Amino acid sequence: MPDRTIRHSFKTLVSALCGVTLACAAPAFAKAPSGDVVKVRLGGSGSTTRIVIELDKSVAAQLGSDVDDAKKTVITLPDVQLDQSMSGPGQGVISDWKLESQLGAVKLRLNYKAGARIYRRFLLPPADGISTYRYVIDVVPDDVRTDAVPTPVVTTPTQQVDAILAQEPAKSSRKIIVIDAGHGGKDPGAKGSYSWEKDANLAAAKALRDALEKTGRYKVIMTRDTDSFVDLAARVRIARSANADLFISLHSDSGTSSETSGASIYTLSDSGTERAARKALAKGDWSLNDTTSSDQIVNRILIDLTQRATKNRSATFAQLVMDHIGDSTPLLKSNLRQAGFVVLLAPDVPAVLLEMGYITNAHDEDMLNDNHHRQVMMGQVAKAIDQYFENDVRYASLVGFR
Ligand SMILES: [Zn+2]
């Protein structure tokens, strides 16, 4: 078989896929790509065996010309870095596989149990919460008839993408957001002229949940989704046991003057941080490292480091929220605040408490009870959450931290 690049076919295929189901930026096919192998997976159904190479860059692969053997195939991935060889047992028609570095490229060697051939290969760009490029190779036994060999003529891209995504651990890549509707049940919170805080908070929490779930990028957990009483420590425990990436508590403010109005946002104050650290040391639900050491000094350093990162992230997120909601909602003059709110105490979950407006102010109370305004405002909070995680990913890849 001649050494043939299938770069052009990829381009056609990926444009087709993007057009139909995926919102994606045009992958860089024109230039020689480079990238690292993240992992290799095998799967398959019926007579087709599928091997998926996950990369952090796009790649244009070539079928090797040096092998004329029905029981193996070599595929070259040019300009791909691989720190050490990878190999593993096969599945279906593949008996084993090996990925190794050779002359600045990576070679994939597939050994077959019996005569087999590659039916199709294609590249899926990052999409739907999956951050890697996936180079997919389908292998079939020689005796299986196929109409399109090996050029990937895709008649049903939607089904194909669905099939790939079905194999992905996509759920785990969704960020976990805990939304905390303040007060509830026997604790009504602040009182307006015709409404209670607990109801405005819950309605906003549901609007935010809907906005986030619509994106498919988040798993949302509510500390309450009915008019029920949940104590403060339980709310923090929910955030921690959910392994939350972000905690947002929604409240409505109250003031002695009916003139006071506007939204503001709180992150944990230093004294609150101190309190969380003391709790963590008091070996409760708060312990950050049950396994590593009982040494309190080590514990203390770990908690300090976690809290510094958590505080920085909370502050970043708080600023983003105010930047976004400022378009639709009046803000208090000094709207970035700090306090020792109990719900913000989890040492390892970035957390903010948003006071959406003053229920004791006539105009704010109307906005808090207006369905349309609520949807606009929570849509903007959802945008702030998107941007927070976009920045976070960029930051993580810069410093190699995650
Ligand atoms: Zn409140």
Boltz pocket constraint, residues with backbone or C-beta under 6 A from the ligand:
constraints:
  - pocket:
      binder: B
      contacts: [[A, 182], [A, 183], [A, 189], [A, 190], [A, 197], [A, 250], [A, 251], [A, 252]]
      max_distance: 6.0
